[in-house]
Amino acid sequence: MKLIIGNKNYSSWSLRPWMLLKSHEVTFEEIQESLVQINIKKRMGKYSGSCKVPVLIDNGITIWDSLSICEYISEVYLNGQGWPQDVAQKATARSVCSEMHSGFIALRSQMPMNCRLVHKLDITNDVRLDIERVESIWSQYVSKDEAGDLRLFGVFNISDCFYAPLALRFRSYGVELGGIAGEYQKSILEHPSILDWLRLANMETEIVPENEIKI
């Protein structure tokens, strides 16, 4: 199995399936492609027609959407354990992931993922509304797992992988949340796979200008 990802410092979409695979110790080959725009369509087009990352290639199957990749991993390699097992919680977790997948446009636009960056940012009203929605989701659906760690729906699952990049964004731009949402942010940032991702991201030296904000 091969997972094609972008620069760890910048690629929030790549983090999601990478985190799921790493957390469950599923063996895979990692192929990293630069997000620098030079020849990017040609380079990414080798893997899928979307010309984007992440892409999973396994047993002759090519999957080029982060949610679809995580669903596939859960079904084929995790015996469905990528989601909460309760039917209602599973449906809600999928809804939460889909909202992340298609929403929070202002937040993602004005706070691009940049693991190496630590900079307090002036928050616009649109971004503030997105942050408040994230805080609401975390406050409503986070609970402790069997080990006492805070996870969405009380068990590590795909929705944690989908919201982990936001925890990293909040870390980079000095966004502090209150209550259980703030505790969850700290907990997910201490997850072993996130610590490993950050370590590797900090070793990267390439700068992708499109993903850097002006300070």
C-alpha positions in Angstrom: 0.0 0.0 0.0 1.3 3.5 -0.9 0.1 6.8 0.5 1.1 9.9 -1.5 1.2 13.0 0.6 2.4 16.6 0.4 4.8 18.5 2.7 4.1 17.6 6.3 4.5 21.3 7.3 1.6 22.4 5.1 -0.6 19.5 4.0 -3.6 19.2 6.4 -5.4 16.9 4.0 -2.4 14.5 3.9 -2.3 14.3 7.7 -5.7 12.7 8.0 -5.1 9.3 6.5 -1.5 9.3 7.6 -2.6 9.7 11.2 -5.2 7.0 10.9 -2.6 4.5 9.4 0.1 5.4 11.9 -2.2 5.2 14.9 -3.3 1.7 14.0 0.2 0.7 13.0 -0.9 -0.3 9.5 2.2 -0.8 7.2 2.4 1.5 4.2 4.9 3.1 1.9 5.0 6.9 2.1 5.7 8.9 -1.0 6.0 12.7 -0.5 5.5 15.2 -3.3 6.3 18.9 -3.0 3.4 21.3 -2.9 5.4 23.9 -4.7 3.4 24.8 -7.8 6.2 24.1 -10.4 5.1 21.2 -12.5 2.6 20.2 -9.8 -0.1 18.9 -12.1 2.4 16.8 -14.0 3.9 15.4 -10.7 0.6 14.8 -9.0 -1.0 13.6 -12.1 1.2 10.5 -12.0 -1.0 9.3 -9.1 -4.6 10.4 -9.9 -6.5 12.6 -12.2 -7.3 15.0 -9.4 -3.7 16.1 -9.4 -4.0 16.5 -5.6 -2.8 14.8 -2.4 -3.4 12.6 -0.6 -3.8 9.5 -2.8 -3.9 5.9 -1.6 -2.9 3.1 -4.0 -3.6 -0.4 -2.8 -4.2 -3.7 -4.6 -4.7 -2.0 -7.9 -7.2 0.5 -6.4 -6.5 4.3 -6.5 -8.4 6.5 -4.0 -7.8 10.3 -4.1 -10.1 11.8 -1.4 -9.0 11.9 2.2 -12.4 10.9 3.6 -12.7 8.1 1.0 -9.2 6.9 1.9 -10.0 6.8 5.6 -13.2 4.9 4.9 -11.3 2.4 2.8 -8.6 1.9 5.5 -11.3 1.4 8.1 -13.2 -1.2 6.1 -10.3 -3.1 4.7 -7.6 -2.9 7.4 -9.4 -2.0 10.7 -12.5 -4.1 10.5 -14.7 -1.0 10.7 -12.9 0.3 13.8 -12.2 3.6 12.1 -15.6 4.8 13.3 -17.4 4.6 16.6 -19.4 1.3 16.7 -22.7 2.8 17.9 -24.9 3.4 14.9 -26.0 6.9 16.0 -22.5 8.0 16.9 -21.1 6.6 13.7 -23.7 8.7 11.7 -22.9 11.8 13.7 -19.1 11.2 13.4 -19.6 11.0 9.6 -21.6 14.2 9.6 -18.9 16.0 11.7 -16.2 14.8 9.2 -18.3 15.9 6.2 -18.7 19.3 7.7 -15.0 19.6 8.2 -14.5 18.3 4.7 -16.6 21.0 3.0 -16.8 23.8 5.5 -14.7 26.2 7.6 -13.6 28.0 4.4 -12.7 31.3 6.1 -10.6 29.5 8.8 -8.8 27.3 6.3 -8.2 30.3 3.9 -6.9 32.8 6.5 -5.1 30.2 8.7 -3.3 27.9 6.3 -1.6 24.9 8.0 2.0 25.7 8.9 3.4 23.5 11.6 6.6 25.6 11.9 4.7 28.9 12.4 3.9 30.4 15.8 2.2 33.8 15.2 -0.7 35.4 16.9 -3.2 36.4 14.2 -5.9 39.1 14.1 -9.1 37.1 13.8 -11.8 38.3 11.3 -15.5 37.8 12.1 -15.8 35.0 9.5 -12.9 33.1 11.1 -14.3 33.7 14.6 -17.6 32.1 13.5 -15.7 29.1 12.2 -13.7 28.8 15.4 -16.9 29.0 17.5 -18.5 26.2 15.4 -15.4 24.0 16.0 -15.5 24.8 19.7 -19.2 23.8 19.7 -18.5 20.5 18.0 -15.6 19.6 20.3 -17.6 20.7 23.4 -20.6 18.6 22.4 -19.0 15.4 21.2 -15.7 15.0 23.1 -15.5 12.5 25.9 -12.9 10.3 27.6 -11.8 6.9 26.1 -10.9 3.9 28.1 -7.4 5.2 28.8 -8.8 8.5 30.0 -7.8 10.5 26.9 -10.2 12.9 25.3 -11.4 11.8 21.9 -14.3 12.7 19.7 -17.2 10.3 20.6 -15.0 8.7 23.3 -12.9 6.5 21.0 -10.1 7.4 18.6 -11.6 7.5 15.2 -11.6 9.2 11.8 -13.2 12.4 13.1 -10.1 12.9 15.4 -7.9 12.6 12.3 -10.1 15.1 10.5 -10.0 17.7 13.2 -6.3 17.3 14.3 -5.2 19.7 11.6 -7.4 22.4 13.1 -5.7 21.8 16.5 -2.4 22.4 14.8 -3.7 25.5 13.1 -4.9 26.9 16.4 -1.5 26.1 17.9 0.2 28.0 15.1 -2.0 31.1 15.2 -2.4 31.4 19.0 -6.1 30.4 19.2 -7.0 29.3 22.7 -10.3 27.5 23.4 -12.0 27.1 26.7 -13.5 24.2 28.6 -13.4 20.7 27.3 -12.7 22.0 23.7 -9.4 23.4 25.0 -8.6 20.3 26.9 -9.3 18.2 23.7 -7.0 20.4 21.7 -4.2 19.8 24.1 -4.9 16.1 24.2 -4.9 15.6 20.4 -1.7 17.6 20.1 -0.1 15.1 22.5 -1.2 12.1 20.4 2.0 10.1 19.4 1.2 10.3 15.7 0.8 14.1 15.9 4.1 14.4 17.8 5.8 12.3 15.1 4.2 14.4 12.3 5.4 17.6 14.0 8.9 16.2 14.4 9.1 15.4 10.8 7.5 18.6 9.7 10.1 20.6 11.6 12.8 18.8 9.8 11.6 20.0 6.4 13.3 23.0 4.9 11.2 23.7 1.8 9.1 26.9 1.7 5.8 26.9 -0.2 5.1 30.6 -0.7 1.4 30.0 -1.3 1.0 28.5 2.1 2.8 31.2 4.0 1.0 34.2 5.5 2.6 37.7 5.5 3.8 38.6 9.0 
